[in-house]
Amino acid sequence: MKNRYLKTNNSLNCNINAQIHYSYMKNSLKVTVSTLAVFFLLSCSGNKNDSSKDLMPDSDKIKDGKKESNALTQSLPTIMVFPSDGMLERIGYLKSIENEGTTSYQRNYQQAFIKDPDLKFVITSIEGEFSKAGFPMENMEQQLKQIDNTNAMDEMTDVDRDARAELLNTARPDYIIELDYDLINDPKSRNLNKSLNYTLKCLDVYTNKTIATSSRLNVGADKSENDIPTLIKSDLPESLKELKGQITDHYANLLANGLEVTLRVVVSKASDVKLDDDCGGEELNEKINNWLKDNTVNQTFKMSKNTSTEMFFTNVRIAHQNEEGKKYTAYDFAQQLTKAMKNGCSIKVKNKTQSLGDAYLIIEGSKL
């Protein structure tokens, strides 16, 4: 009641002030209408500004909110949806290129989005279902536009680029979902009914291993009229239940046991350093091996190669986050080893890590 009275009183005061100003305008030629209007607006809006301050959170609450949001975002895996190579080839947007016995592929994702509206709809629908479950999504089409803007400013326009690799290095998702679908006619049906077959395959970006799959056959076979958007929209919620569960289980394993990456340490041809050289009472390769024991999750790693010029480790498990709760990748892991080798052995080391899951160091020589 008290608050209601105060609001009514404020409103009444504003009305009285308005009447006083109006009377004053009629009797005084020196005071302009604009001046009175400004004065009236300022005097009547003062109470509103004061009351709105009570609704604003203080700086401590804002900081706490940011910390909670950051911790939540960093603890969830990001996902990006791709059309599979098989699907791109089937709809005419995958080109194979032969070069000295090696086959590479040119993927025209952008033209696929422009020419095939069903593809765009299906990817958006998949993104929507995962977003509902709390997964952060990276939209492929938007990332392509960002890459195009960057490449447009690149003077080396004649350099071939792998669209898939650029997407992964730009967006850096934890998982990618490869999509493949086909709407087929039933030859046994008198009315040539159409049914949908589709597959969703989830890959761990760091290892490129398949960690979850979902396949659906003859979706909508019992219906006379079908189209891809309608069938996908109706069937996705059910088909994604198992897929999301598999992804969640895999991600729980990563949080508990660390991300799986590889580590390669090589000596450049011009270097005067070898991996079996002495470094503070132990050989350099031994020092690297001991460092891995101290900096991997549960000392999990496997040495696949050990020569005087190269060491290669697979199944290297690294932390998913650093001590500050920020995302930790193969690059960060390699950077820590780089610093340890520079400080402990006084050698020149460059961190050349490019991909999300492959740490790569080059030893260039002794420090001058």
Secondary structure as UniProt FT lines:
FT   HELIX           2..27
FT   HELIX           33..53
FT   TURN            54..55
FT   HELIX           59..74
FT   STRAND          79..83
FT   HELIX           85..90
FT   TURN            91..92
FT   STRAND          94..99
FT   TURN            100..101
FT   STRAND          102..107
FT   HELIX           109..115
FT   HELIX           117..132
FT   TURN            133..134
FT   STRAND          137..138
FT   HELIX           140..152
FT   TURN            157..158
FT   HELIX           163..171
FT   STRAND          175..185
FT   TURN            187..188
FT   TURN            190..191
FT   STRAND          194..204
FT   TURN            205..208
FT   STRAND          209..219
FT   TURN            220..222
FT   HELIX           228..257
FT   STRAND          259..267
FT   TURN            269..270
FT   TURN            275..276
FT   STRAND          278..279
FT   TURN            280..281
FT   STRAND          282..283
FT   HELIX           284..295
FT   HELIX           297..299
FT   STRAND          302..306
FT   STRAND          310..318
FT   TURN            323..324
FT   HELIX           330..345
FT   STRAND          347..351
FT   STRAND          358..366
//
